[in-house]
Amino acid sequence: MALAIVIGIGGVVLRDSRFQPLRWLTIAFVEVIRNTPFLVQIYFIFFALPLAGILLNPTATAVIALGVNGGAYAIEIIRGGVQSINRDKSRPGSRSPAQIGGVSRHRSETALRAIYPSLTSQFVLLTLTTSIASAVSAYELTSVAKRIESIRSAVSRSTAPLR
């Protein structure tokens, strides 16, 4: 999830770049990732990268595939949230708002309010997508959680005081 946020923020910066090739490359990345099934993406990373000499274990493959897939969606979600804010509109009564990297604090808070619901929904979908990662022998997140819970309950039953 953190990898997806980093890719998303970096992609928005590149997509708004004045350098045309960077903008086109970012748009192409988003379109390719969003228009291919996740199973194809994870198979590509797991089976094609070793042909280039990059060997990854199944868990690393799943983390990278989920991060890249989530990042492509995060780019569009963050870009839409940032562009939804009217640049001419500023908070009443503030002549010189605190600037964070050229963006006023009010504008960044407004963008976060616009981005949060969609980004949260996308991360829920990424969590559910971990089941597809089992196709390359990676652990599925929900089955690992069930296994941990069953171990914890077995330990708590065995350490319970006898009456």
Beta strands, then each sheet from edge to edge (+ up, - down):
strand 1: 99-100
strand 2: 103-104
sheet 1: 1+ 2-
end
